[in-house]
Amino acid sequence: MGTPEKQSAAQEELSFEQALANLEEIIQRMESGEAPLDSLITHYQTGVKMLKLCRKRSEERRVGKEAIV
């Protein structure tokens, strides 16, 4: 898996589409009801990071489009 710092750096490099796909996968795992509680907590924390990254990428695109116009 790697250290949390390396995982965080790798997550920062994800595109919007990759982060969204990760978030959707996490949601499916959590909704399945088969994951243990400690796993759910980890999934939730990762999901929050993916959501923040999606919002960041979306904002970056919005700002980039506004600069063009």
C-alpha positions as CSV (number, residue, x, y, z in Angstrom):
1,M,0.0,0.0,0.0
2,G,2.6,2.6,0.9
3,T,2.9,5.3,3.5
4,P,0.0,7.7,4.0
5,E,2.2,10.5,2.5
6,K,2.8,8.5,-0.7
7,Q,-0.8,7.6,-0.9
8,S,-1.9,11.2,-0.5
9,A,0.6,12.4,-3.1
10,A,-0.6,9.7,-5.5
11,Q,-4.3,10.8,-4.9
12,E,-3.4,14.4,-5.6
13,E,-2.2,13.3,-9.1
14,L,-5.6,11.7,-10.0
15,S,-7.7,13.3,-12.6
16,F,-11.3,14.3,-11.9
17,E,-12.5,11.1,-13.7
18,Q,-10.2,8.8,-11.8
19,A,-11.2,10.4,-8.4
20,L,-14.9,10.1,-9.3
21,A,-14.4,6.4,-10.3
22,N,-12.7,5.8,-7.0
23,L,-15.4,7.5,-5.1
24,E,-18.1,5.5,-6.9
25,E,-16.3,2.3,-6.1
26,I,-16.0,3.2,-2.4
27,I,-19.7,4.0,-2.3
28,Q,-20.6,0.6,-3.8
29,R,-18.3,-1.1,-1.2
30,M,-19.9,0.8,1.6
31,E,-23.4,0.2,0.4
32,S,-22.9,-3.6,0.0
33,G,-23.1,-3.9,3.8
34,E,-20.4,-6.6,3.8
35,A,-17.4,-4.6,4.9
36,P,-16.3,-4.6,8.6
37,L,-16.6,-1.4,10.6
38,D,-12.9,-0.6,10.6
39,S,-12.9,-1.0,6.8
40,L,-16.0,1.3,6.5
41,I,-14.2,4.0,8.5
42,T,-11.2,3.8,6.1
43,H,-13.5,3.8,3.1
44,Y,-15.3,6.8,4.4
45,Q,-12.1,8.7,5.0
46,T,-10.8,7.9,1.5
47,G,-14.2,8.8,0.1
48,V,-14.0,12.2,1.7
49,K,-10.6,12.8,0.2
50,M,-11.9,11.7,-3.3
51,L,-14.8,14.1,-2.9
52,K,-12.6,17.0,-2.0
53,L,-10.3,16.1,-4.9
54,C,-13.3,16.0,-7.3
55,R,-14.4,19.4,-6.1
56,K,-10.9,20.8,-6.5
57,R,-10.5,19.5,-10.1
58,S,-14.0,20.8,-11.0
59,E,-13.1,24.2,-9.6
60,E,-9.8,24.2,-11.5
61,R,-11.7,23.4,-14.8
62,R,-14.2,26.2,-14.1
63,V,-11.5,28.7,-13.4
64,G,-9.7,27.6,-16.6
65,K,-12.8,28.0,-18.7
66,E,-13.5,31.5,-17.2
67,A,-9.9,32.5,-18.1
68,I,-10.5,31.5,-21.7
69,V,-13.8,33.4,-22.0
